Amino acid sequence: MTRLRIEGGLPFIEVTLRYRGKSLRLKNVLVDTGSAGSLFSADRVAEIGIQLEAHDTLQRIAGVGGSEFVFTKHIESLALGDMCCANREIEVGAMDYGFPIEGILGSDFLLAVGALIDMNTLEIRLAV
């Protein structure tokens, strides 16, 4: 079970990325069931060596806030508390949205782990 933090009316959590043996904890990640994929700040993930390389896929994504170019990267794992997915593909972009955010945890991860989001208790946990 992981607790949600509500900031500006939005649910935030902490996740850990693992890439090439290095871990990075991101404390300001938006939980967004309306986002198909999980997206992380290029500036932050660069700290563990995630950067655009010649073989990475570039794409333009669009959402309510507009559109931006991102690249995709395979990472060793993405974890939220005791919920973890190995060999995940994430999107990486500038994430210049006008407020501090390190990532968006999307439906790809939430569905893969079978997450249950309880907005009454502000918890995310595995469905039993």
ChimeraX commands (.cxc) that place a marker at each C-alpha (Angstrom):
marker #1 position 0.00,0.00,0.00 radius 0.5
marker #1 position 1.22,3.46,-0.92 radius 0.5
marker #1 position -0.28,6.77,0.20 radius 0.5
marker #1 position -1.28,9.43,-2.30 radius 0.5
marker #1 position -0.50,13.10,-1.67 radius 0.5
marker #1 position -2.98,15.62,-2.97 radius 0.5
marker #1 position -1.32,18.79,-4.27 radius 0.5
marker #1 position -3.30,21.40,-6.16 radius 0.5
marker #1 position -6.17,18.92,-6.29 radius 0.5
marker #1 position -4.05,16.26,-8.06 radius 0.5
marker #1 position -2.81,12.86,-6.74 radius 0.5
marker #1 position 0.98,12.47,-6.47 radius 0.5
marker #1 position 3.15,9.53,-5.37 radius 0.5
marker #1 position 6.78,8.42,-5.23 radius 0.5
marker #1 position 8.20,5.85,-7.67 radius 0.5
marker #1 position 11.60,4.25,-8.24 radius 0.5
marker #1 position 13.11,3.64,-11.69 radius 0.5
marker #1 position 15.94,1.19,-12.27 radius 0.5
marker #1 position 18.14,1.47,-15.38 radius 0.5
marker #1 position 21.43,-0.30,-16.07 radius 0.5
marker #1 position 21.88,-1.12,-12.40 radius 0.5
marker #1 position 21.20,2.40,-11.13 radius 0.5
marker #1 position 18.11,3.48,-9.19 radius 0.5
marker #1 position 16.38,6.84,-9.12 radius 0.5
marker #1 position 13.65,7.85,-6.69 radius 0.5
marker #1 position 11.16,10.37,-8.03 radius 0.5
marker #1 position 9.01,11.94,-5.32 radius 0.5
marker #1 position 6.70,14.15,-7.38 radius 0.5
marker #1 position 4.93,11.83,-9.84 radius 0.5
marker #1 position 1.33,12.42,-10.90 radius 0.5
marker #1 position -1.03,9.41,-10.92 radius 0.5
marker #1 position -2.97,9.80,-14.18 radius 0.5
marker #1 position -5.46,7.10,-15.19 radius 0.5
marker #1 position -6.21,9.20,-18.30 radius 0.5
marker #1 position -2.67,8.81,-19.59 radius 0.5
marker #1 position -2.04,5.64,-21.59 radius 0.5
marker #1 position 1.70,5.69,-20.91 radius 0.5
marker #1 position 4.09,6.64,-18.14 radius 0.5
marker #1 position 6.23,9.70,-18.83 radius 0.5
marker #1 position 9.24,10.98,-16.90 radius 0.5
marker #1 position 11.31,14.16,-16.87 radius 0.5
marker #1 position 14.34,14.03,-19.14 radius 0.5
marker #1 position 16.29,16.21,-16.72 radius 0.5
marker #1 position 15.66,13.86,-13.79 radius 0.5
marker #1 position 16.21,10.50,-15.52 radius 0.5
marker #1 position 19.47,11.78,-17.05 radius 0.5
marker #1 position 20.85,11.43,-13.50 radius 0.5
marker #1 position 21.01,7.64,-14.01 radius 0.5
marker #1 position 22.11,7.74,-17.64 radius 0.5
marker #1 position 18.76,7.71,-19.45 radius 0.5
marker #1 position 19.22,9.91,-22.49 radius 0.5
marker #1 position 18.26,10.00,-26.14 radius 0.5
marker #1 position 20.30,7.58,-28.24 radius 0.5
marker #1 position 20.32,6.99,-32.00 radius 0.5
marker #1 position 18.16,3.84,-31.81 radius 0.5
marker #1 position 15.43,5.33,-29.56 radius 0.5
marker #1 position 11.97,5.97,-30.94 radius 0.5
marker #1 position 10.84,9.61,-31.08 radius 0.5
marker #1 position 7.15,10.43,-31.11 radius 0.5
marker #1 position 4.81,13.31,-30.52 radius 0.5
marker #1 position 2.28,12.81,-27.73 radius 0.5
marker #1 position -0.76,14.95,-27.04 radius 0.5
marker #1 position -2.87,15.50,-23.97 radius 0.5
marker #1 position -5.17,18.05,-22.41 radius 0.5
marker #1 position -2.21,20.37,-21.76 radius 0.5
marker #1 position -0.91,20.28,-25.34 radius 0.5
marker #1 position 1.67,18.17,-27.13 radius 0.5
marker #1 position 5.37,17.44,-26.85 radius 0.5
marker #1 position 8.06,15.23,-28.35 radius 0.5
marker #1 position 9.22,12.27,-26.27 radius 0.5
marker #1 position 11.51,9.30,-26.72 radius 0.5
marker #1 position 10.90,5.81,-25.44 radius 0.5
marker #1 position 13.34,3.82,-23.35 radius 0.5
marker #1 position 13.29,0.33,-21.87 radius 0.5
marker #1 position 14.18,0.28,-18.19 radius 0.5
marker #1 position 14.88,-2.61,-15.82 radius 0.5
marker #1 position 11.97,-1.80,-13.53 radius 0.5
marker #1 position 9.44,0.72,-12.35 radius 0.5
marker #1 position 8.23,0.39,-8.76 radius 0.5
marker #1 position 5.54,2.00,-6.66 radius 0.5
marker #1 position 5.82,0.71,-3.10 radius 0.5
marker #1 position 5.44,-3.09,-3.27 radius 0.5
marker #1 position 4.10,-2.94,-6.85 radius 0.5
marker #1 position 6.80,-3.46,-9.45 radius 0.5
marker #1 position 6.99,-4.13,-13.18 radius 0.5
marker #1 position 10.18,-5.40,-14.78 radius 0.5
marker #1 position 11.40,-4.59,-18.29 radius 0.5
marker #1 position 9.13,-1.57,-18.77 radius 0.5
marker #1 position 9.02,0.89,-21.61 radius 0.5
marker #1 position 8.69,4.50,-20.51 radius 0.5
marker #1 position 8.43,7.81,-22.30 radius 0.5
marker #1 position 10.90,10.61,-21.56 radius 0.5
marker #1 position 10.25,14.28,-22.29 radius 0.5
marker #1 position 10.79,17.86,-21.18 radius 0.5
marker #1 position 7.61,17.98,-19.06 radius 0.5
marker #1 position 7.56,21.78,-19.02 radius 0.5
marker #1 position 4.00,22.18,-17.70 radius 0.5
marker #1 position 4.43,25.25,-15.52 radius 0.5
marker #1 position 4.48,23.38,-12.21 radius 0.5
marker #1 position 7.02,21.05,-10.58 radius 0.5
marker #1 position 6.49,17.47,-11.74 radius 0.5
marker #1 position 8.98,14.64,-12.22 radius 0.5
marker #1 position 6.73,12.19,-14.00 radius 0.5
marker #1 position 3.30,10.84,-14.84 radius 0.5
marker #1 position 2.38,7.32,-13.82 radius 0.5
marker #1 position -0.07,6.18,-16.47 radius 0.5
marker #1 position -2.54,3.37,-17.05 radius 0.5
marker #1 position 0.13,1.15,-18.60 radius 0.5
marker #1 position 1.73,0.61,-15.19 radius 0.5
marker #1 position -1.47,0.72,-13.14 radius 0.5
marker #1 position -3.11,-1.99,-15.29 radius 0.5
marker #1 position 0.04,-4.14,-15.41 radius 0.5
marker #1 position 0.24,-4.36,-11.62 radius 0.5
marker #1 position -3.51,-4.49,-11.00 radius 0.5
marker #1 position -3.49,-1.35,-8.89 radius 0.5
marker #1 position -6.53,-0.39,-6.87 radius 0.5
marker #1 position -6.80,3.36,-6.28 radius 0.5
marker #1 position -8.92,4.34,-3.28 radius 0.5
marker #1 position -9.53,8.08,-3.33 radius 0.5
marker #1 position -11.46,7.88,-0.06 radius 0.5
marker #1 position -8.44,6.62,1.89 radius 0.5
marker #1 position -5.85,8.12,-0.53 radius 0.5
marker #1 position -4.16,4.73,-1.04 radius 0.5
marker #1 position -2.92,2.73,-3.99 radius 0.5
marker #1 position -2.60,-1.00,-3.36 radius 0.5
marker #1 position -2.71,-4.33,-5.13 radius 0.5
marker #1 position -6.21,-5.60,-5.73 radius 0.5
marker #1 position -6.88,-8.79,-3.75 radius 0.5
marker link #1:1,2 radius 0.2
marker link #1:2,3 radius 0.2
marker link #1:3,4 radius 0.2
marker link #1:4,5 radius 0.2
marker link #1:5,6 radius 0.2
marker link #1:6,7 radius 0.2
marker link #1:7,8 radius 0.2
marker link #1:8,9 radius 0.2
marker link #1:9,10 radius 0.2
marker link #1:10,11 radius 0.2
marker link #1:11,12 radius 0.2
marker link #1:12,13 radius 0.2
marker link #1:13,14 radius 0.2
marker link #1:14,15 radius 0.2
marker link #1:15,16 radius 0.2
marker link #1:16,17 radius 0.2
marker link #1:17,18 radius 0.2
marker link #1:18,19 radius 0.2
marker link #1:19,20 radius 0.2
marker link #1:20,21 radius 0.2
marker link #1:21,22 radius 0.2
marker link #1:22,23 radius 0.2
marker link #1:23,24 radius 0.2
marker link #1:24,25 radius 0.2
marker link #1:25,26 radius 0.2
marker link #1:26,27 radius 0.2
marker link #1:27,28 radius 0.2
marker link #1:28,29 radius 0.2
marker link #1:29,30 radius 0.2
marker link #1:30,31 radius 0.2
marker link #1:31,32 radius 0.2
marker link #1:32,33 radius 0.2
marker link #1:33,34 radius 0.2
marker link #1:34,35 radius 0.2
marker link #1:35,36 radius 0.2
marker link #1:36,37 radius 0.2
marker link #1:37,38 radius 0.2
marker link #1:38,39 radius 0.2
marker link #1:39,40 radius 0.2
marker link #1:40,41 radius 0.2
marker link #1:41,42 radius 0.2
marker link #1:42,43 radius 0.2
marker link #1:43,44 radius 0.2
marker link #1:44,45 radius 0.2
marker link #1:45,46 radius 0.2
marker link #1:46,47 radius 0.2
marker link #1:47,48 radius 0.2
marker link #1:48,49 radius 0.2
marker link #1:49,50 radius 0.2
marker link #1:50,51 radius 0.2
marker link #1:51,52 radius 0.2
marker link #1:52,53 radius 0.2
marker link #1:53,54 radius 0.2
marker link #1:54,55 radius 0.2
marker link #1:55,56 radius 0.2
marker link #1:56,57 radius 0.2
marker link #1:57,58 radius 0.2
marker link #1:58,59 radius 0.2
marker link #1:59,60 radius 0.2
marker link #1:60,61 radius 0.2
marker link #1:61,62 radius 0.2
marker link #1:62,63 radius 0.2
marker link #1:63,64 radius 0.2
marker link #1:64,65 radius 0.2
marker link #1:65,66 radius 0.2
marker link #1:66,67 radius 0.2
marker link #1:67,68 radius 0.2
marker link #1:68,69 radius 0.2
marker link #1:69,70 radius 0.2
marker link #1:70,71 radius 0.2
marker link #1:71,72 radius 0.2
marker link #1:72,73 radius 0.2
marker link #1:73,74 radius 0.2
marker link #1:74,75 radius 0.2
marker link #1:75,76 radius 0.2
marker link #1:76,77 radius 0.2
marker link #1:77,78 radius 0.2
marker link #1:78,79 radius 0.2
marker link #1:79,80 radius 0.2
marker link #1:80,81 radius 0.2
marker link #1:81,82 radius 0.2
marker link #1:82,83 radius 0.2
marker link #1:83,84 radius 0.2
marker link #1:84,85 radius 0.2
marker link #1:85,86 radius 0.2
marker link #1:86,87 radius 0.2
marker link #1:87,88 radius 0.2
marker link #1:88,89 radius 0.2
marker link #1:89,90 radius 0.2
marker link #1:90,91 radius 0.2
marker link #1:91,92 radius 0.2
marker link #1:92,93 radius 0.2
marker link #1:93,94 radius 0.2
marker link #1:94,95 radius 0.2
marker link #1:95,96 radius 0.2
marker link #1:96,97 radius 0.2
marker link #1:97,98 radius 0.2
marker link #1:98,99 radius 0.2
marker link #1:99,100 radius 0.2
marker link #1:100,101 radius 0.2
marker link #1:101,102 radius 0.2
marker link #1:102,103 radius 0.2
marker link #1:103,104 radius 0.2
marker link #1:104,105 radius 0.2
marker link #1:105,106 radius 0.2
marker link #1:106,107 radius 0.2
marker link #1:107,108 radius 0.2
marker link #1:108,109 radius 0.2
marker link #1:109,110 radius 0.2
marker link #1:110,111 radius 0.2
marker link #1:111,112 radius 0.2
marker link #1:112,113 radius 0.2
marker link #1:113,114 radius 0.2
marker link #1:114,115 radius 0.2
marker link #1:115,116 radius 0.2
marker link #1:116,117 radius 0.2
marker link #1:117,118 radius 0.2
marker link #1:118,119 radius 0.2
marker link #1:119,120 radius 0.2
marker link #1:120,121 radius 0.2
marker link #1:121,122 radius 0.2
marker link #1:122,123 radius 0.2
marker link #1:123,124 radius 0.2
marker link #1:124,125 radius 0.2
marker link #1:125,126 radius 0.2
marker link #1:126,127 radius 0.2
marker link #1:127,128 radius 0.2
view
